[in-house]
Amino acid sequence: MRRRAAHRREASLEPPPGYYGAGGGAPDATQRGLILDWVVSRRVAAGWRVESRSGSQAVLVHGQPVNHVLHAFLTVFTCCVWGVVWAGLALTNRVDRVVITVDAQGQVITVGVP
């Protein structure tokens, strides 16, 4: 029996319609917090981790920094052989940060941080 390939879709970061008030007005702080919780949970499920969080803003990080102290010790103990691996990791490693904010109208704003 063949398995079907699972296709990944890029999900929208906008919350479902039930997150906004029935009156159509601007959401209060509690609703904005719920919207942010929903967006953050979607990103965490995709492999991101929360670095900091406030009422209507969160900073999320994807990736791990290189442990340079460990690689320096390994390079010394292997007579510089491990230096090739260390250089490859240092050049290809990326740590991505994004700031997610929910504004006063309940819109989700995502900004990449260097």
Backbone bond lengths (Angstrom), bond angles and torsions (degrees), N, CA, C in turn:
res aa  C-N    CA-C-N  psi(-1)  N-CA   C-N-CA  omega(-1)  CA-C   N-CA-C  phi
1 M - - - 1.429 - - 1.529 109.23 -
2 R 1.312 116.87 130.86 1.463 121.58 -179.28 1.513 110.25 -88.93
3 R 1.294 113.96 142.69 1.457 119.48 175.09 1.512 109.56 -92.33
4 R 1.294 114.51 142.32 1.459 118.05 175.04 1.515 109.48 -81.12
5 A 1.292 114.95 141.44 1.455 119.54 178.91 1.523 109.26 -72.20
6 A 1.301 114.93 134.27 1.465 119.64 179.05 1.526 108.74 -81.58
7 H 1.294 115.93 125.15 1.453 120.73 179.07 1.517 108.67 -96.41
8 R 1.317 115.59 128.13 1.453 120.16 178.37 1.504 109.28 -92.78
9 R 1.308 115.05 129.21 1.448 120.58 174.75 1.513 109.00 -104.18
10 E 1.296 116.25 146.00 1.460 120.54 173.16 1.516 107.04 -78.74
11 A 1.302 116.30 112.64 1.462 120.97 -176.64 1.521 110.07 -79.02
12 S 1.298 114.36 147.83 1.452 120.61 177.54 1.521 109.60 -69.10
13 L 1.324 116.60 144.83 1.448 120.66 177.44 1.528 111.92 -87.17
14 E 1.308 117.04 -5.09 1.456 119.20 177.67 1.522 109.31 -76.75
15 P 1.323 118.07 135.59 1.462 120.32 -178.91 1.516 111.59 -69.73
16 P 1.329 116.55 162.40 1.462 119.84 178.73 1.522 111.09 -65.84
17 P 1.329 118.13 162.51 1.459 121.45 -174.31 1.526 114.97 -57.26
18 G 1.309 119.87 -27.92 1.454 121.96 -177.99 1.514 114.52 -68.26
19 Y 1.336 118.42 -12.90 1.455 120.80 -178.34 1.518 112.56 -76.81
20 Y 1.309 117.63 -20.68 1.455 120.68 -179.37 1.516 109.48 -92.31
21 G 1.308 116.90 153.17 1.451 121.32 -179.56 1.518 112.04 -63.25
22 A 1.349 115.76 154.27 1.466 120.69 -178.65 1.521 111.81 -69.05
23 G 1.327 117.25 -26.87 1.458 120.59 -178.52 1.518 113.27 -76.60
24 G 1.302 118.40 -13.30 1.463 121.78 179.44 1.516 113.05 81.62
25 G 1.339 118.12 5.14 1.458 121.04 179.25 1.513 111.47 -79.84
26 A 1.316 114.28 -177.81 1.462 120.02 178.74 1.527 109.38 -68.81
27 P 1.331 117.85 138.76 1.465 120.38 -179.73 1.522 111.34 -71.75
28 D 1.332 115.72 149.28 1.458 119.40 176.26 1.529 109.55 -82.50
29 A 1.326 116.70 -176.93 1.465 120.96 -175.40 1.528 111.81 -62.92
30 T 1.324 117.17 -36.07 1.465 120.21 179.64 1.522 110.92 -66.56
31 Q 1.317 117.59 -43.62 1.465 120.65 178.59 1.517 110.97 -65.87
32 R 1.331 117.14 -39.29 1.469 119.83 177.36 1.524 110.56 -63.87
33 G 1.344 117.49 -37.41 1.461 120.92 176.05 1.519 111.68 -63.79
34 L 1.351 116.90 -38.73 1.466 120.86 177.56 1.530 111.34 -66.36
35 I 1.332 115.78 -40.18 1.472 119.70 177.43 1.526 109.69 -62.09
36 L 1.343 116.67 -44.83 1.467 120.35 179.32 1.530 110.69 -63.89
37 D 1.329 117.46 -40.96 1.466 120.04 177.32 1.520 111.09 -59.07
38 W 1.324 116.74 -41.29 1.457 120.64 -178.99 1.529 110.82 -65.42
39 V 1.328 116.70 -44.87 1.470 120.59 -179.39 1.527 110.72 -66.19
40 V 1.326 116.86 -42.74 1.471 120.72 179.80 1.525 110.02 -64.02
41 S 1.320 118.14 -40.59 1.462 119.68 179.87 1.528 111.35 -64.36
42 R 1.337 117.45 -34.53 1.470 120.33 176.39 1.529 110.57 -65.21
43 R 1.333 117.04 -41.79 1.464 120.50 179.83 1.522 111.66 -69.96
44 V 1.331 117.35 -39.44 1.467 120.35 178.72 1.521 110.10 -63.48
45 A 1.324 117.45 -37.80 1.465 120.84 177.19 1.526 111.35 -65.07
46 A 1.336 117.26 -23.99 1.464 121.55 178.88 1.525 112.46 -89.28
47 G 1.344 118.48 3.49 1.457 120.87 175.28 1.516 115.54 108.13
48 W 1.311 119.32 1.63 1.458 122.17 177.51 1.523 109.01 -82.80
49 R 1.353 116.98 161.60 1.459 120.85 173.99 1.530 108.93 -128.88
50 V 1.314 116.21 152.25 1.463 121.88 -176.42 1.521 108.52 -85.69
51 E 1.339 115.50 124.09 1.457 120.25 177.53 1.523 110.38 -92.62
52 S 1.331 116.95 -41.47 1.460 121.12 175.06 1.522 108.94 -153.58
53 R 1.331 115.83 157.81 1.464 120.65 -176.05 1.508 108.61 -149.82
54 S 1.333 116.67 135.23 1.459 122.20 172.26 1.522 107.14 -125.69
55 G 1.320 117.44 -166.15 1.453 120.98 -175.08 1.516 115.01 -58.09
56 S 1.316 117.79 -46.66 1.469 120.30 -177.34 1.529 112.45 -129.61
57 Q 1.335 116.96 20.16 1.460 120.57 -178.78 1.523 109.80 -146.03
58 A 1.334 115.96 144.53 1.464 121.47 177.88 1.522 109.18 -142.88
59 V 1.323 116.24 145.56 1.460 122.63 174.55 1.524 106.74 -110.38
60 L 1.342 116.10 122.90 1.456 122.01 -178.38 1.521 109.71 -115.05
61 V 1.346 116.30 146.26 1.464 122.13 -176.54 1.518 108.34 -127.21
62 H 1.335 115.50 140.42 1.467 121.94 176.43 1.510 108.00 -128.53
63 G 1.327 117.39 124.82 1.462 121.65 -178.90 1.519 111.07 108.06
64 Q 1.308 115.86 167.12 1.461 122.70 -179.40 1.524 109.73 -123.90
65 P 1.326 118.38 139.49 1.460 119.75 175.61 1.535 110.54 -73.42
66 V 1.311 115.78 157.93 1.468 121.48 179.78 1.526 108.45 -78.09
67 N 1.321 116.48 135.04 1.459 122.23 176.07 1.535 108.13 -84.26
68 H 1.319 116.08 91.49 1.461 120.77 -174.02 1.532 112.49 -68.09
69 V 1.326 118.34 -32.31 1.468 120.54 -179.86 1.528 109.92 -64.54
70 L 1.326 117.07 -45.77 1.458 120.75 178.31 1.525 111.43 -60.74
71 H 1.321 116.60 -44.68 1.469 119.63 -178.55 1.528 111.48 -69.43
72 A 1.324 118.09 -30.50 1.471 120.17 175.86 1.528 110.36 -65.52
73 F 1.343 116.81 -44.70 1.463 119.44 176.86 1.525 111.36 -61.41
74 L 1.320 117.41 -45.23 1.465 120.16 179.69 1.528 111.81 -62.60
75 T 1.327 116.69 -36.65 1.463 120.40 178.53 1.524 110.96 -66.24
76 V 1.327 117.15 -40.83 1.467 120.33 179.39 1.521 110.73 -67.24
77 F 1.332 117.22 -44.57 1.465 120.35 -176.69 1.524 113.57 -72.89
78 T 1.323 118.79 -20.66 1.469 120.52 178.18 1.523 111.85 -104.06
79 C 1.311 116.75 18.40 1.471 122.75 178.01 1.534 111.08 54.89
80 C 1.293 116.48 50.82 1.471 126.09 174.58 1.529 114.75 71.92
81 V 1.317 119.10 3.50 1.458 120.52 178.73 1.533 110.09 -68.12
82 W 1.327 116.60 -40.24 1.470 120.99 -178.53 1.534 111.07 -69.10
83 G 1.299 118.56 -13.75 1.462 121.96 -179.78 1.520 113.09 -60.35
84 V 1.330 116.79 -30.46 1.467 120.65 177.95 1.529 109.82 -65.89
85 V 1.329 116.22 -44.66 1.464 120.36 178.26 1.522 110.38 -64.37
86 W 1.325 116.08 -43.12 1.453 121.31 -179.80 1.533 110.82 -61.00
87 A 1.320 116.87 -44.40 1.467 120.17 179.13 1.532 110.83 -63.25
88 G 1.314 116.73 -41.43 1.467 119.75 178.15 1.519 112.21 -62.71
89 L 1.325 116.98 -43.03 1.462 120.18 178.09 1.528 111.76 -65.49
90 A 1.321 116.24 -41.63 1.468 119.94 -178.19 1.529 111.56 -65.58
91 L 1.329 117.10 -33.20 1.464 119.85 -178.64 1.522 113.24 -81.15
92 T 1.330 117.56 -30.65 1.462 119.84 -174.74 1.527 114.02 -100.78
93 N 1.309 118.02 -10.82 1.460 120.54 -177.55 1.528 110.77 -74.77
94 R 1.344 115.00 135.71 1.471 120.22 177.84 1.518 109.24 -130.55
95 V 1.310 115.05 138.23 1.453 121.73 172.52 1.521 106.14 -119.94
96 D 1.336 116.49 115.56 1.458 121.34 -178.82 1.518 109.43 -102.04
97 R 1.332 116.05 137.97 1.463 121.89 176.03 1.519 108.74 -125.68
98 V 1.331 115.46 140.54 1.453 121.03 173.55 1.524 108.42 -133.95
99 V 1.326 114.97 146.62 1.457 121.79 173.53 1.518 106.53 -108.16
100 I 1.321 116.17 122.76 1.454 121.56 178.52 1.522 107.59 -109.33
101 T 1.336 115.60 125.77 1.456 122.06 -178.50 1.519 109.02 -127.22
102 V 1.321 116.49 141.73 1.454 121.84 172.29 1.527 106.38 -107.80
103 D 1.348 116.38 116.53 1.463 119.96 -176.26 1.535 110.95 -79.70
104 A 1.326 116.33 -177.48 1.463 122.10 -175.49 1.529 112.67 -64.88
105 Q 1.324 118.46 -23.57 1.464 121.76 178.21 1.524 112.41 -89.55
106 G 1.332 117.47 -1.63 1.456 121.30 -179.93 1.508 114.39 87.45
107 Q 1.321 117.72 10.33 1.464 121.80 178.79 1.535 109.03 -83.20
108 V 1.324 116.17 140.74 1.456 122.39 179.90 1.525 108.76 -90.49
109 I 1.320 115.97 124.19 1.467 122.34 -179.78 1.527 107.38 -115.42
110 T 1.328 116.83 124.62 1.458 122.64 -179.97 1.519 108.79 -116.29
111 V 1.333 116.15 125.28 1.463 121.55 -179.04 1.520 107.99 -125.65
112 G 1.333 116.42 127.95 1.468 120.99 175.55 1.509 110.21 -75.55
113 V 1.327 116.10 137.68 1.468 122.15 -178.77 1.521 107.30 -113.65
114 P 1.336 117.62 134.80 1.469 119.49 179.16 1.508 112.74 -71.22
